[in-house]
Amino acid sequence: MHLKSNIPTIHTMKKILLYLFVLISCSTTAQTTIYLPQPLPMKSSKMTLMQALSQRHSVREYTEKSISDQTLSTLLWAACGINRPKEKRITAPSAINGQDITVYVCRQNGAYRYDALSNILVKVSTEDLRSHVAGGQAFAKQAPICLVLVSDASKVRFQNELSAMDAGFVSENICLACTALKLATVPRATMDKDSLHKALGLTETQHPILNNPIGWPKE
Ligand SMILES: Cc1cc2nc3c(=O)[nH]c(=O)nc-3n(C[C@H](O)[C@H](O)[C@H](O)COP(=O)(O)O)c2cc1C
């Protein structure tokens, strides 16, 4: 009589390995990519632009309350998201349409690169980098979210003033969007640029220019 062996065949082993591989790759993708909810610029605020301009001011104290991914999505869209999908143009003007500014989101559970076209956050670090963003100003690391505006100088022909101006536009968009969403922020040049450059995994042509710590204002 032929007894069936309990030892798995090479074919079965291959199948198990393939299954494990798919399982591991899926869980890694889930950890490294956050699919943001659709931004809701029209539904998020009834404030007019003129009201936002009247009320905008710098705030350096925040509560510990977290910011939802829905609010973050709308905020990032306002910063430099796609507002003309056919032409892939963005909310902020940019010199020679270089679109050199990329926004990085630093929060307690890691740091992420905002990919405006796909409306996703791509994890670039598992560390809390807010103290690197704070530099010498401790208040900034209390903000639940710090947005770091990084310019790729190669996209604006290595003209540093263009990088600075483009970052200024994105930061002002963030300031006005925060006002409209009742969030508090301040544009900042202070930060530990060298350590951020390393921790965010930036290339030689990428440079952190400005940052905006963001949180809910204290009463
Ligand atoms: C380019 C730029 C860099 C700034 N850097 C810092 C900074 O490093 N730290 C800070 O606390 N505020 C910083 N600020 C905020 C200014 O101090 C603030 O805008 C100014 O005091 C006017 O106040 P207001 O924004 O309430 O009108 C910066 C502002 C700009 C435009």
The ligand as an ORCA input file, in Angstrom:
! r2SCAN-3c Opt
* xyz 0 1
  C      10.546     84.015      6.171
  C      10.036     84.009      7.587
  C      10.763     83.353      8.561
  C      10.287     83.301      9.876
  N      10.980     82.568     10.813
  C      10.489     82.474     12.060
  C      11.152     81.663     13.016
  O      12.155     81.039     12.737
  N      10.617     81.580     14.242
  C       9.464     82.247     14.597
  O       9.035     82.108     15.754
  N       8.819     83.031     13.712
  C       9.296     83.155     12.454
  N       8.625     83.898     11.530
  C       7.344     84.547     11.889
  C       7.513     86.051     12.110
  O       8.227     86.286     13.296
  C       6.117     86.699     12.159
  O       5.491     86.517     10.920
  C       6.232     88.179     12.470
  O       6.620     88.367     13.803
  C       4.928     88.917     12.235
  O       3.875     88.361     13.028
  P       2.516     87.854     12.343
  O       2.848     86.666     11.500
  O       1.620     87.497     13.489
  O       1.992     88.966     11.511
  C       9.087     83.981     10.228
  C       8.375     84.658      9.220
  C       8.830     84.659      7.924
  C       8.008     85.385      6.866
*
